[in-house]
Amino acid sequence: MKKEISDISTGTVLLIFSLIGYFYSTKLAVDSTIKYGPDFFPKLVFSLLAFTSVILLLTAILRFKRSKEFVSMSQKVIFGVVLFIVVLIGYIGLFFLTGFIISTIIFLLIGQWLFGIRKIPILIATSILLPFVLYFVFTFLFKIPLP
């Protein structure tokens, strides 16, 4: 049952993300003389993401309904999901105040702790190394500045 719940939540989040991304990609400047404008590739990617998310969502719902463990979600699971959403909203707010590296370190520390990672060396190493690696990759390799 855990996999079904995970697939349902992942499919829902990806579907919402793809719909928002598709909506924003329609706002890209389109030149009527070009057959495939700058909005073509993002629309294609978000459409495929939406399609695969719907498939994931439907198969997970069908598996969940067929499962013998069809029980209502416990309050602990619901509390964990709501708490993670609050942490994610806090990350977005902190991102604009402190920038990418500091907010991501704090978010990863809290997020990993919520997901049950309790080994302090792994928790700290991942939370500190990952933002710096991502910052290096985007800033120096892709030439995309991060805040």
C-alpha positions in Angstrom: 0.0 0.0 0.0 2.9 2.3 0.6 4.0 2.2 -3.0 0.5 3.0 -4.2 0.2 6.1 -2.0 3.7 7.2 -3.1 2.7 6.8 -6.8 -0.6 8.6 -6.3 1.1 11.5 -4.6 3.9 11.6 -7.1 1.5 11.4 -10.1 -0.6 14.2 -8.6 2.3 16.5 -8.0 3.8 15.9 -11.5 0.5 16.4 -13.1 0.0 19.8 -11.4 3.6 20.7 -12.2 3.1 19.9 -15.9 -0.2 21.8 -16.1 1.4 24.9 -14.6 4.5 24.5 -16.8 2.4 24.1 -19.9 0.4 27.2 -19.0 3.5 29.3 -18.6 5.1 27.9 -21.8 2.1 29.2 -23.8 3.2 32.7 -22.8 6.5 32.5 -24.6 6.8 34.7 -27.6 5.5 33.0 -30.8 6.4 34.2 -34.2 3.7 33.3 -36.7 6.2 32.7 -39.5 8.0 29.9 -37.7 6.5 26.5 -37.7 8.1 25.5 -34.4 8.6 28.4 -32.1 10.3 28.7 -28.7 7.2 27.4 -27.0 7.2 24.0 -28.9 9.8 22.1 -26.9 8.5 23.1 -23.4 4.9 22.3 -24.5 6.0 19.0 -25.8 7.9 18.1 -22.6 5.1 19.2 -20.3 2.5 17.4 -22.4 4.5 14.2 -22.2 5.0 14.7 -18.5 1.2 15.2 -18.0 0.5 12.1 -20.0 2.9 9.9 -18.1 1.7 11.3 -14.8 -1.9 10.5 -15.6 -0.9 6.9 -16.5 1.0 6.6 -13.2 -1.9 8.1 -11.3 -4.5 5.8 -12.9 -2.4 2.6 -12.4 -1.7 3.5 -8.8 -5.4 4.1 -8.1 -6.4 0.8 -9.7 -3.7 -1.0 -7.7 -4.8 0.8 -4.5 -8.4 -0.2 -5.0 -7.5 -3.8 -5.7 -5.3 -4.1 -2.7 -6.6 -5.8 0.4 -5.1 -3.2 2.6 -7.6 -0.5 1.4 -7.6 1.5 4.6 -8.0 5.2 5.2 -4.7 7.0 5.6 -3.5 7.3 9.2 -3.3 10.7 10.8 0.5 10.3 11.0 0.8 10.1 7.2 -1.5 13.0 6.7 0.4 15.1 9.3 3.7 14.2 7.5 2.4 15.3 4.1 1.0 18.6 5.5 4.2 19.3 7.4 6.3 18.7 4.3 4.1 21.1 2.3 4.5 23.7 5.0 8.3 23.2 4.9 8.3 23.5 1.1 6.3 26.8 1.3 8.8 28.0 3.9 11.7 27.0 1.6 10.2 29.1 -1.2 9.8 32.1 1.0 13.3 31.7 2.5 14.8 31.2 -1.0 14.0 34.8 -1.9 15.4 36.1 1.4 18.6 34.2 1.7 19.3 32.9 -1.8 19.8 29.4 -3.1 22.6 27.9 -1.0 21.4 28.8 2.5 17.7 28.0 1.9 18.5 24.7 0.2 20.8 23.6 3.0 18.1 24.3 5.6 15.4 22.7 3.4 17.4 19.6 2.8 18.2 19.2 6.5 14.6 19.5 7.5 13.2 17.5 4.6 15.6 14.5 5.1 14.8 14.5 8.8 11.1 14.4 8.0 11.6 11.5 5.6 13.4 9.5 8.3 17.1 9.9 7.6 18.6 10.0 11.1 22.3 9.4 10.3 23.9 12.7 11.1 27.0 12.4 8.8 24.9 11.5 5.8 22.3 14.2 6.7 24.9 16.9 7.0 27.0 15.8 4.0 24.1 15.6 1.6 22.5 18.9 2.8 25.8 20.8 2.4 27.4 19.2 -0.6 24.3 19.0 -2.9 23.5 22.8 -3.0 27.2 23.6 -3.7 27.4 21.0 -6.5 24.1 22.3 -8.0 25.3 25.9 -7.7 28.6 25.0 -9.5 26.8 23.0 -12.3 24.3 25.7 -13.0 26.6 28.8 -12.6 29.8 27.6 -14.2 28.8 24.7 -16.6 25.3 25.9 -17.7 26.1 29.6 -17.3 22.7 30.1 -15.5 23.1 32.3 -12.4 21.3 31.2 -9.3 20.1 33.7 -6.7 
